[in-house]
Amino acid sequence: MILLLETSTLNCSVALGQRDGTPIATREVSDGQYLHAEKLHVLIDGLLRAKGMGPKDLSAIAVGKGPGSFTGLRIGVSAAKGMCTALGLPLLAPCPLKGLQRQGGLHHPQLAAQPARIVPAIDARRLEIYTLSAEGHPTASIVDGVFRSDLGPGPALLVGDGAEKCKDVLADHAADWHFLQTFPTAADLLPEAAAHLASGHTEDVADFEPFYLKDFVPGRPKDPLGLRSKTT
């Protein structure tokens, strides 16, 4: 049994699936705040208990490797690494962008045979999104008039929590864009995770780090008590 964790967005999601890619169950919470540190282990425990399972029933842990929220990714990866270390399980690292692409195909089956026209969009603030390039590689992209101009005419789907904000910008695009505002879920990661497990494509638990894609740039610390000198 594979335990899957997805924390790259506001959605805190866990799932169970069989090694052959058969989904078993999912639990998730998304209430507009990053509460992953409080919710993730509660969701894991609740899911295992609901299915009458325990840690001994797991054969691998999979965690969405990113890109996405820096804090969310660190919480998910830390939890996965801790469980893998304690239980002696292999670590799998599927990509939530590819999971969104699969989710888009389920909602728009007419595009499922053309995955290049299903474009994932994880919100990266302003008009930037984390997405897959035309070659299928994770990238950060500004959504403007020339965004994915390689697609040309015909239907295309932007899917993810960064989809809706791009509607106006893509209104005059050559492609006929549709928009699905949604989050990646742990269940979306199962096909890739099962394939990685079957092929032996596992991660080094000690050295694995989230795939942030962009460097973290900390902002100026807040000063709620007014203790910082006004001259600094």
Secondary structure by P-SEA (a helix, b strand, c coil): cbbbbbcccccccccccccccccccccccccccccccccaaaaaaaaaaaaccccccccccccccccccaaaaaaaaaaaaaaaaaabbbbbbbbaaaaaaaaaaaaccccccccccbbbbccccccccccccccbbbbbbbbcccccccccccbbbbbccccccccccccccccbbbbbbcccccccccaaaaaaaaaccccccccccccccccccccccccccccccccc
